[in-house]
Each structure stands twice: as C-alpha cells, then as structure tokens.
Amino acid sequence: MSEINPNEVYTTREAEDLLKISTSTMKRLLKKGLLRANKVGKQYRILGHEILRLVSPDVDKKATDVYQKTKIKVIDKTKNW
C-alpha cells in the first residue's frame, strides 16, 4: 500500500486508488464536503492532509501537532538571524 504524504497534491484518480473507492463514491464525498478539494481548471486536486483527515482523524491530528511543534522550533531558532 502506498503511503499518503500530507503535503502532496493528489488527483481524484490517485485519491480513489489510495482509498480504494469508486469514482461515484469520490464524487459523493466531494459533493457532500466530506473530502475538501480545490478545483484547477475542470479537475479537482486533493491535499494528502485532507485524505488523512478523512481516513483517520487521529493520524491527521498527530501529523498536524508534529508539524506545528517543528514550525515553532524553527521560528524560535531563526528569529534572531
């Protein structure tokens, strides 16, 4: 199974493959707002972060917490540059 990178941008087809769902299910998730996506031209792009949020809110929260802690450390270290 492929790993979902929270910072990567996926097409709807790639997201369908990762989630192992049909095209109609993907359309339903997007239409109901359960999976947030950005429309680029006539196609949707989905952040890996959104896929993780859908699949496992706990994993998404942990990833977000780690990111925020790292961000704060970097800001503190580079503040006086």
N, CA, C and O atoms as a GROMACS GRO file, in nm:
protein
  324
    1MET      N    1   0.084  -0.119   0.000
    1MET     CA    2   0.000   0.000   0.000
    1MET      C    3   0.088   0.125   0.000
    1MET      O    4   0.192   0.127   0.065
    2SER      N    5   0.046   0.225  -0.071
    2SER     CA    6   0.121   0.349  -0.079
    2SER      C    7   0.100   0.432   0.046
    2SER      O    8  -0.005   0.426   0.111
    3GLU      N    9   0.201   0.507   0.078
    3GLU     CA   10   0.193   0.596   0.194
    3GLU      C   11   0.134   0.729   0.148
    3GLU      O   12   0.169   0.780   0.041
    4ILE      N   13   0.046   0.785   0.229
    4ILE     CA   14  -0.015   0.913   0.197
    4ILE      C   15   0.070   1.023   0.257
    4ILE      O   16   0.085   1.032   0.379
    5ASN      N   17   0.126   1.106   0.171
    5ASN     CA   18   0.209   1.218   0.214
    5ASN      C   19   0.118   1.338   0.238
    5ASN      O   20   0.049   1.381   0.146
    6PRO      N   21   0.116   1.394   0.360
    6PRO     CA   22   0.022   1.504   0.389
    6PRO      C   23   0.046   1.629   0.306
    6PRO      O   24  -0.047   1.708   0.287
    7ASN      N   25   0.168   1.649   0.255
    7ASN     CA   26   0.197   1.770   0.180
    7ASN      C   27   0.190   1.751   0.029
    7ASN      O   28   0.216   1.845  -0.047
    8GLU      N   29   0.155   1.632  -0.015
    8GLU     CA   30   0.147   1.606  -0.158
    8GLU      C   31   0.007   1.637  -0.210
    8GLU      O   32  -0.092   1.629  -0.136
    9VAL      N   33  -0.001   1.674  -0.338
    9VAL     CA   34  -0.129   1.703  -0.402
    9VAL      C   35  -0.164   1.584  -0.491
    9VAL      O   36  -0.082   1.539  -0.571
   10TYR      N   37  -0.287   1.534  -0.476
   10TYR     CA   38  -0.332   1.416  -0.549
   10TYR      C   39  -0.446   1.452  -0.643
   10TYR      O   40  -0.526   1.541  -0.614
   11THR      N   41  -0.455   1.380  -0.754
   11THR     CA   42  -0.571   1.393  -0.842
   11THR      C   43  -0.682   1.307  -0.782
   11THR      O   44  -0.658   1.230  -0.690
   12THR      N   45  -0.802   1.321  -0.834
   12THR     CA   46  -0.912   1.240  -0.782
   12THR      C   47  -0.886   1.093  -0.812
   12THR      O   48  -0.921   1.007  -0.730
   13ARG      N   49  -0.827   1.062  -0.926
   13ARG     CA   50  -0.798   0.922  -0.961
   13ARG      C   51  -0.696   0.861  -0.863
   13ARG      O   52  -0.713   0.748  -0.818
   14GLU      N   53  -0.592   0.938  -0.830
   14GLU     CA   54  -0.492   0.889  -0.734
   14GLU      C   55  -0.555   0.869  -0.596
   14GLU      O   56  -0.525   0.771  -0.527
   15ALA      N   57  -0.642   0.962  -0.557
   15ALA     CA   58  -0.710   0.950  -0.427
   15ALA      C   59  -0.802   0.829  -0.426
   15ALA      O   60  -0.812   0.760  -0.325
   16GLU      N   61  -0.870   0.805  -0.536
   16GLU     CA   62  -0.957   0.686  -0.546
   16GLU      C   63  -0.875   0.559  -0.528
   16GLU      O   64  -0.917   0.467  -0.458
   17ASP      N   65  -0.758   0.554  -0.591
   17ASP     CA   66  -0.672   0.437  -0.578
   17ASP      C   67  -0.622   0.419  -0.435
   17ASP      O   68  -0.618   0.308  -0.383
   18LEU      N   69  -0.583   0.530  -0.372
   18LEU     CA   70  -0.535   0.522  -0.233
   18LEU      C   71  -0.644   0.476  -0.137
   18LEU      O   72  -0.620   0.395  -0.047
   19LEU      N   73  -0.764   0.529  -0.157
   19LEU     CA   74  -0.875   0.497  -0.068
   19LEU      C   75  -0.950   0.370  -0.109
   19LEU      O   76  -1.032   0.318  -0.034
   20LYS      N   77  -0.918   0.320  -0.229
   20LYS     CA   78  -0.985   0.201  -0.283
   20LYS      C   79  -1.137   0.220  -0.290
   20LYS      O   80  -1.215   0.139  -0.241
   21ILE      N   81  -1.176   0.332  -0.353
   21ILE     CA   82  -1.318   0.364  -0.369
   21ILE      C   83  -1.347   0.387  -0.517
   21ILE      O   84  -1.255   0.406  -0.597
   22SER      N   85  -1.474   0.386  -0.553
   22SER     CA   86  -1.514   0.406  -0.692
   22SER      C   87  -1.523   0.556  -0.723
   22SER      O   88  -1.518   0.641  -0.634
   23THR      N   89  -1.534   0.583  -0.852
   23THR     CA   90  -1.547   0.722  -0.897
   23THR      C   91  -1.675   0.785  -0.843
   23THR      O   92  -1.675   0.902  -0.804
   24SER      N   93  -1.784   0.708  -0.839
   24SER     CA   94  -1.910   0.763  -0.789
   24SER      C   95  -1.900   0.796  -0.639
   24SER      O   96  -1.957   0.895  -0.593
   25THR      N   97  -1.829   0.712  -0.564
   25THR     CA   98  -1.809   0.740  -0.421
   25THR      C   99  -1.725   0.866  -0.404
   25THR      O  100  -1.753   0.947  -0.315
   26MET      N  101  -1.622   0.884  -0.486
   26MET     CA  102  -1.538   1.004  -0.480
   26MET      C  103  -1.622   1.127  -0.508
   26MET      O  104  -1.610   1.228  -0.438
   27LYS      N  105  -1.707   1.120  -0.609
   27LYS     CA  106  -1.794   1.234  -0.642
   27LYS      C  107  -1.886   1.267  -0.525
   27LYS      O  108  -1.907   1.384  -0.493
   28ARG      N  109  -1.939   1.164  -0.460
   28ARG     CA  110  -2.028   1.184  -0.345
   28ARG      C  111  -1.953   1.251  -0.230
   28ARG      O  112  -2.005   1.343  -0.167
   29LEU      N  113  -1.830   1.205  -0.202
   29LEU     CA  114  -1.751   1.264  -0.094
   29LEU      C  115  -1.722   1.411  -0.121
   29LEU      O  116  -1.728   1.494  -0.030
   30LEU      N  117  -1.690   1.443  -0.246
   30LEU     CA  118  -1.660   1.581  -0.282
   30LEU      C  119  -1.787   1.668  -0.275
   30LEU      O  120  -1.784   1.779  -0.224
   31LYS      N  121  -1.896   1.615  -0.327
   31LYS     CA  122  -2.022   1.692  -0.330
   31LYS      C  123  -2.074   1.721  -0.190
   31LYS      O  124  -2.123   1.831  -0.164
   32LYS      N  125  -2.062   1.623  -0.100
   32LYS     CA  126  -2.111   1.641   0.037
   32LYS      C  127  -2.014   1.720   0.125
   32LYS      O  128  -2.047   1.756   0.237
   33GLY      N  129  -1.894   1.746   0.074
   33GLY     CA  130  -1.796   1.822   0.150
   33GLY      C  131  -1.720   1.738   0.253
   33GLY      O  132  -1.651   1.793   0.339
   34LEU      N  133  -1.732   1.607   0.244
   34LEU     CA  134  -1.659   1.520   0.338
   34LEU      C  135  -1.511   1.515   0.304
   34LEU      O  136  -1.427   1.489   0.390
   35LEU      N  137  -1.480   1.541   0.179
   35LEU     CA  138  -1.341   1.548   0.133
   35LEU      C  139  -1.325   1.683   0.063
   35LEU      O  140  -1.386   1.708  -0.041
   36ARG      N  141  -1.242   1.768   0.120
   36ARG     CA  142  -1.223   1.900   0.062
   36ARG      C  143  -1.120   1.894  -0.050
   36ARG      O  144  -1.019   1.824  -0.040
   37ALA      N  145  -1.147   1.968  -0.157
   37ALA     CA  146  -1.057   1.970  -0.272
   37ALA      C  147  -1.062   2.107  -0.337
   37ALA      O  148  -1.156   2.184  -0.317
   38ASN      N  149  -0.959   2.137  -0.415
   38ASN     CA  150  -0.954   2.261  -0.491
   38ASN      C  151  -0.972   2.227  -0.638
   38ASN      O  152  -0.918   2.128  -0.687
   39LYS      N  153  -1.048   2.309  -0.706
   39LYS     CA  154  -1.071   2.284  -0.848
   39LYS      C  155  -0.969   2.364  -0.928
   39LYS      O  156  -0.956   2.485  -0.914
   40VAL      N  157  -0.896   2.292  -1.014
   40VAL     CA  158  -0.796   2.353  -1.101
   40VAL      C  159  -0.843   2.326  -1.244
   40VAL      O  160  -0.838   2.212  -1.291
   41GLY      N  161  -0.888   2.432  -1.311
   41GLY     CA  162  -0.948   2.411  -1.443
   41GLY      C  163  -1.077   2.333  -1.426
   41GLY      O  164  -1.169   2.377  -1.357
   42LYS      N  165  -1.085   2.215  -1.489
   42LYS     CA  166  -1.203   2.131  -1.477
   42LYS      C  167  -1.177   2.011  -1.387
   42LYS      O  168  -1.262   1.922  -1.375
   43GLN      N  169  -1.060   2.007  -1.323
   43GLN     CA  170  -1.024   1.892  -1.241
   43GLN      C  171  -1.006   1.932  -1.095
   43GLN      O  172  -0.978   2.048  -1.064
   44TYR      N  173  -1.023   1.835  -1.007
   44TYR     CA  174  -1.003   1.858  -0.864
   44TYR      C  175  -0.865   1.813  -0.823
   44TYR      O  176  -0.810   1.717  -0.879
   45ARG      N  177  -0.808   1.881  -0.725
   45ARG     CA  178  -0.681   1.842  -0.663
   45ARG      C  179  -0.706   1.832  -0.513
   45ARG      O  180  -0.770   1.919  -0.453
   46ILE      N  181  -0.654   1.725  -0.454
   46ILE     CA  182  -0.681   1.697  -0.313
   46ILE      C  183  -0.549   1.689  -0.239
   46ILE      O  184  -0.458   1.617  -0.281
   47LEU      N  185  -0.538   1.761  -0.129
   47LEU     CA  186  -0.418   1.752  -0.045
   47LEU      C  187  -0.418   1.621   0.032
   47LEU      O  188  -0.522   1.573   0.076
   48GLY      N  189  -0.299   1.564   0.048
   48GLY     CA  190  -0.286   1.442   0.125
   48GLY      C  191  -0.336   1.460   0.267
   48GLY      O  192  -0.388   1.366   0.327
   49HIS      N  193  -0.321   1.580   0.319
   49HIS     CA  194  -0.369   1.614   0.453
   49HIS      C  195  -0.520   1.588   0.464
   49HIS      O  196  -0.567   1.538   0.566
   50GLU      N  197  -0.594   1.621   0.358
   50GLU     CA  198  -0.739   1.601   0.358
   50GLU      C  199  -0.774   1.452   0.352
   50GLU      O  200  -0.871   1.409   0.414
   51ILE      N  201  -0.696   1.375   0.277
   51ILE     CA  202  -0.719   1.231   0.270
   51ILE      C  203  -0.694   1.168   0.407
   51ILE      O  204  -0.772   1.084   0.452
   52LEU      N  205  -0.586   1.209   0.472
   52LEU     CA  206  -0.557   1.157   0.607
   52LEU      C  207  -0.667   1.195   0.705
   52LEU      O  208  -0.704   1.115   0.791
   53ARG      N  209  -0.718   1.316   0.692
   53ARG     CA  210  -0.825   1.361   0.782
   53ARG      C  211  -0.949   1.274   0.764
   53ARG      O  212  -1.018   1.242   0.861
   54LEU      N  213  -0.977   1.237   0.641
   54LEU     CA  214  -1.093   1.153   0.613
   54LEU      C  215  -1.074   1.012   0.665
   54LEU      O  216  -1.164   0.954   0.726
   55VAL      N  217  -0.956   0.955   0.641
   55VAL     CA  218  -0.929   0.816   0.677
   55VAL      C  219  -0.913   0.798   0.827
   55VAL      O  220  -0.972   0.709   0.887
   56SER      N  221  -0.833   0.885   0.886
   56SER     CA  222  -0.805   0.870   1.028
   56SER      C  223  -0.779   1.006   1.092
   56SER      O  224  -0.668   1.058   1.083
   57PRO      N  225  -0.879   1.063   1.154
   57PRO     CA  226  -0.860   1.193   1.218
   57PRO      C  227  -0.749   1.193   1.323
   57PRO      O  228  -0.682   1.295   1.343
   58ASP      N  229  -0.728   1.080   1.390
   58ASP     CA  230  -0.621   1.071   1.491
   58ASP      C  231  -0.483   1.086   1.428
   58ASP      O  232  -0.399   1.159   1.480
   59VAL      N  233  -0.461   1.017   1.317
   59VAL     CA  234  -0.332   1.025   1.248
   59VAL      C  235  -0.310   1.166   1.198
   59VAL      O  236  -0.200   1.221   1.209
   60ASP      N  237  -0.415   1.227   1.143
   60ASP     CA  238  -0.406   1.363   1.093
   60ASP      C  239  -0.372   1.460   1.206
   60ASP      O  240  -0.288   1.549   1.189
   61LYS      N  241  -0.435   1.444   1.321
   61LYS     CA  242  -0.408   1.532   1.435
   61LYS      C  243  -0.265   1.519   1.481
   61LYS      O  244  -0.199   1.619   1.510
   62LYS      N  245  -0.214   1.395   1.489
   62LYS     CA  246  -0.076   1.374   1.530
   62LYS      C  247   0.021   1.438   1.431
   62LYS      O  248   0.118   1.502   1.472
   63ALA      N  249  -0.004   1.421   1.302
   63ALA     CA  250   0.082   1.479   1.199
   63ALA      C  251   0.079   1.632   1.208
   63ALA      O  252   0.183   1.697   1.195
   64THR      N  253  -0.038   1.689   1.231
   64THR     CA  254  -0.051   1.834   1.243
   64THR      C  255   0.022   1.884   1.367
   64THR      O  256   0.090   1.987   1.361
   65ASP      N  257   0.010   1.813   1.479
   65ASP     CA  258   0.079   1.853   1.602
   65ASP      C  259   0.231   1.851   1.585
   65ASP      O  260   0.299   1.944   1.628
   66VAL      N  261   0.283   1.746   1.522
   66VAL     CA  262   0.427   1.738   1.498
   66VAL      C  263   0.472   1.852   1.408
   66VAL      O  264   0.575   1.915   1.434
   67TYR      N  265   0.395   1.880   1.304
   67TYR     CA  266   0.428   1.989   1.214
   67TYR      C  267   0.430   2.123   1.288
   67TYR      O  268   0.523   2.202   1.271
   68GLN      N  269   0.330   2.148   1.369
   68GLN     CA  270   0.322   2.276   1.442
   68GLN      C  271   0.438   2.292   1.540
   68GLN      O  272   0.494   2.400   1.552
   69LYS      N  273   0.473   2.184   1.611
   69LYS     CA  274   0.586   2.190   1.704
   69LYS      C  275   0.716   2.219   1.631
   69LYS      O  276   0.797   2.300   1.676
   70THR      N  277   0.736   2.154   1.518
   70THR     CA  278   0.857   2.177   1.438
   70THR      C  279   0.860   2.319   1.385
   70THR      O  280   0.965   2.384   1.385
   71LYS      N  281   0.747   2.368   1.341
   71LYS     CA  282   0.738   2.504   1.288
   71LYS      C  283   0.775   2.606   1.396
   71LYS      O  284   0.850   2.700   1.369
   72ILE      N  285   0.724   2.587   1.517
   72ILE     CA  286   0.753   2.678   1.627
   72ILE      C  287   0.902   2.675   1.660
   72ILE      O  288   0.962   2.780   1.684
   73LYS      N  289   0.962   2.557   1.663
   73LYS     CA  290   1.106   2.545   1.690
   73LYS      C  291   1.188   2.619   1.586
   73LYS      O  292   1.284   2.689   1.619
   74VAL      N  293   1.152   2.603   1.459
   74VAL     CA  294   1.225   2.669   1.351
   74VAL      C  295   1.211   2.821   1.363
   74VAL      O  296   1.308   2.893   1.344
   75ILE      N  297   1.093   2.868   1.394
   75ILE     CA  298   1.072   3.013   1.409
   75ILE      C  299   1.154   3.067   1.525
   75ILE      O  300   1.216   3.173   1.514
   76ASP      N  301   1.156   2.994   1.638
   76ASP     CA  302   1.235   3.038   1.754
   76ASP      C  303   1.384   3.041   1.723
   76ASP      O  304   1.454   3.134   1.762
   77LYS      N  305   1.433   2.939   1.652
   77LYS     CA  306   1.577   2.932   1.621
   77LYS      C  307   1.618   3.040   1.522
   77LYS      O  308   1.729   3.093   1.531
   78THR      N  309   1.531   3.072   1.428
   78THR     CA  310   1.568   3.168   1.322
   78THR      C  311   1.523   3.311   1.351
   78THR      O  312   1.544   3.400   1.268
   79LYS      N  313   1.463   3.333   1.466
   79LYS     CA  314   1.409   3.466   1.499
   79LYS      C  315   1.518   3.573   1.497
   79LYS      O  316   1.493   3.684   1.451
   80ASN      N  317   1.636   3.542   1.546
   80ASN     CA  318   1.742   3.642   1.560
   80ASN      C  319   1.841   3.646   1.443
   80ASN      O  320   1.945   3.710   1.453
   81TRP      N  321   1.810   3.581   1.336
   81TRP     CA  322   1.903   3.582   1.222
   81TRP      C  323   1.904   3.713   1.153
   81TRP      O  324   1.976   3.730   1.054
   0.00000   0.00000   0.00000
